[in-house]
Amino acid sequence: MPRVLIAGAGYLGSAIAELLAADDWEVEAWTMSAESAEELSLAGHAAHPVDISNPKDVAAWKPEVDVVIHCASTRGGDADAYQRVYFDGARNLRDRFGAAQFLFVGSTSVYAQTNGDWVTEESSAEPQHETGKILRESEHLVLDNGGTVIRLGGLYGPGRSAIVRKFLSGEARMDPENDRFMNQVHRDDAAAAIRLLLGSRESAGQIYNLVDNEPILLGECYRWLATRLNRPLPIIAKSRPNRKRGDSNKRVSNARLRSLSWAPRYPTFSEGMEKSVLQTINDEGV
């Protein structure tokens, strides 16, 4: 039975754990908190609270694994948090599990293009923000050691969508003169793509963009939600500068991943919202 370590078994990692357990993988799940580890244990997974930024915590783990998936998140943290979770975490895991296949889940925020053009894995990735620069350093560390880098778009799914949350809370703003493309992916599609990459020899040393099939302008997202939920559009206002993921505007291509026969179940924003997120909202009576 193959054994996988999921370092960062949160919103995405727990979905990956469910898929792999169903495929008869032996799953080890690490989280930052004992509470999260207990929840995962109740779901039937072997789970432990481990700080991957601490080399002693990581080195203390004795059993070997066949695959390591680094999908830990800073949950909106600053540059110091990025350094600890992404770079230090990747380094510590590589040092401890050097013989295992290594998958690192990063972000499409490393693309700093601002003109709305399409970008592929071959496009320039020169982020301007410090957090993006740390992600690039982490990518280099992984790739130099034969690992696989996954550049994840904006993640959404049941119970989670930053766009929907801002729309419903009244935080959303529309800026027609500075609209920008959103590159998103449903959590279940992201988990399925990562499962596909496990055991793939050709993925070693490669980068994959993990987004859905159709980037969509933020303004179009809000227009669709307003129509679907029968609510007013957000107010017109200037965009807030220096966003967390940078002030980029690009359309990210997933062609390389689709060439491996990955096909998203939710290929567009509207399909993902209609079939997954809004159904959750309706069930909860929001």
N, C-alpha and C positions, 0 to 999 in steps of 0.2 A: 504493500500500500504506500503510494507516494506521500510525502510529508511536506506541508507548506507552513511557513511562518508568515502571518499577516501582522506587520508592525504598524499599528495604527488602525485598529479594528473599530472604526467609528461608523459614520453614515454609509460610506462606500465600502470600507473594509468588512463590515458585518454582512453586507450583501454578497461580497465575494466569498466570504466564509460559507454562506448558505449554499451557493452554487457548487463550490468545491466539495463540501461535505456530501452533497447529493450525488457527486461523481465519485464518491468513495475515496476522497483524499482525507488524510489525517491532518486536521487543522489545529495549529497553535496560534492563538490570538493574543497580541500584546496591546495594552492600553495604558494611558497615563494614570488612570484612577482605579482604585480597588472597586469602587461602585460599578464602573463600566465592565470591569472584568467579571464581577459577580453576575451581571445581567447576561453576559455572553456565556458564562458557565451554565446558567439556567436554561439557555437556549441549546445546550448540548455540546458546546465547544470547550476545549481545554484553553483557559484564558488566564493571563497573569498581568498584574500591574508592573510594567517595566518602563523605565525612563531611557529611551534609546540614545539620548544625548549624553548619558553617563556611561563611559566605557566599562566601568566595573560592573554595572548592572547587566550590560550585554554580555560581557566575557564570562559572567557567572552562569550563563545558560549552557547546560551540558549537552543535551540531545542534539543530534545532527538533523538537518532538514535538506530537502532536495531543491526547494524554491523559497526565496525570500521576496515578499512584496512590501516595499516601503510605501505606504499610503497614509502616513501620519499627516496631520494638519496642525497649523499654528492657530487655527480658529480666529483669524484676523489679527495675529500678533505683529509685533514690530520687527525690525531688522535683527535684533538680538534673538528673538524667538525663531526667526527663519534660520539663523546660523546654527542654533542648537538642534532644531528639529530636522531640517533638511540636510545641511552639510555635515554637521557632527554626527547626526543619526545615521546618514548613509555611510560615512567613514567607519563608524563603530560596527555597523552590521556587516560591511564588507570585510573588515578585519576579522570578525568572528566567524563568518560563514562564507569564506572565500571560494569554496568549491561549489556552492549552490548557484543555481540560476538566480539572477538578481533583476527585479523589476522596480523601477523608481517612478512614482507617480508625481509629476511636477505640474506645470501650468502653461497654458498658452499665453500667459502674461509676459513671457520672455520675448514675444514678438512686439516690437515697439512701433511698427508701421502706423502711419496716421492718415493715409490717403484712401482707405477703403478697398485697396487692392487685395487679390487673393494671395495667400501665403501658403507655402508647403514646408515640409521638413528641411528642404534645401534653402529656404529663404533666410535672409539675415535675421539673427536673433541677438539684438544688442539693446537690452533693456536699459532704461534711464534711471529707474528707481533702484534704491539699494536692495530692496527685497528681491527684485528680478535679477540683479547681478549675483546675489547669493544662490538663487536657483540655477543660474547658468554655471556657476562654479561647482554646484552639486552635480549637475548633468555631466560635466567634464570628468569628475571623479568617477562616476558610474560607468560612462562610456569607455574611459581609459582602462577599466578593469573588465571589459567585456559584458557589461550589463545592458539593460534595455531601458530607455527613457520614454515615458508616456506623458505627453503634454496635454493635460486635461483642460477642457473648456469649463464654462460655468456649470456647476453640477446642480441638478434639481431632481425632484421626484416627490413621492408621497410625503407630505408633511414638511417639505422644504422647497422654497423658491424665493430667492431674494426679490425678483421682479414682482411676483404676486404679493409678497409681504409689503413691499413699498407701495404698491398700487392700493391695496386694501387699507393700509394705515394712513394714507394721505401724504406720505413722504415723497411720492413720485413727482418728478418734474419733467416737462417736455420742452426741449430746446430744438425747434425745427432747423435753426441755422447751424447747429453743431450736433446733429444726430449722429449716432455711431452704431456700427454693427455689433450684435451680440453673438457670441459663439458658445453654444450650450450643448449639453448632453444629459440625457436622463440617466439616473443612477443605475437602473437595471441594464441599460445598454452599455454603460461603462464597465460594469462588473462582467458582462458577457464578453466584452472585448479583451479584458485582462485575462479571463479564463482561456480565451483562444490563444493568447500569446505564450501561455505556459507550455513549456516543452518544445517551443518552436526554435529550431536551430538558426533559422534565418533572422530571428529577432535579435540575436546577440550583437551588441554594439550598434543597434539601430535606434532611431527616434520615430515615434508614432504620434500624430495628432489625434486626439480622442474627442471628437465633436460630432454633432449630428450632421445631416446632409445639407441643411440650408441655413446659413447665417441670416439673421433678421435684424432690421433696424430697431433700436429700442423704442422709438416712437410707434412703430408698427405693433410691437408687443402690447403697448398700452392701449392702442386703438382696438386691437383684437379683444383684450380683456374687457374694455369698456362696453363693447358690443355684446360680448358673450355673457357678461354679468349684469348688463343693463345698469351701468353706473356711469357717472360723468367722467370725462377725460381729466387727467391731471392738469394742474395749472401750467401755463407757459412761463418758463423762467430760465435764466442762464444756468448752464451746467456747472456743477461744483468742480473747480480745478483740482488737480493733483489727487485723482482717485486712487484708491488702494492698489488696484491692478494697473495703474498707469493711465495716461491719456491717449491710449492708442485707438486706432480705428482700422480694423482689418477683417477680412473674411478668411477664415482658416479652413483649409482643405483637409478632408479625411480620406482622400483617394488611396493613399498608401495602405491604410488599415483595411479599406474595403477590398483592396486587391488580394487580401488574405481570406476573402469570403465572409468577412464580417458585414452584417446588414442590420442596422439599428431597427429595433421594434418601433421606436418613436422617432422617425426620421426628420420631423419638423417640430417647431415650437407649438403650433396649434394642435398637432396630434398628441404630443406629450401632455399638453395642458388638458385637452378634452378627455383623454382616456385615463389619465392618472391623477394629476394634481387637482383639477377642479372637481373630480369625483370625490376626492378626500374632503375638499371644502364643503361640498354639498352634503356629504354624510355627517359632517360636524355642525352643519347649520350656520356656517359663517356668512 
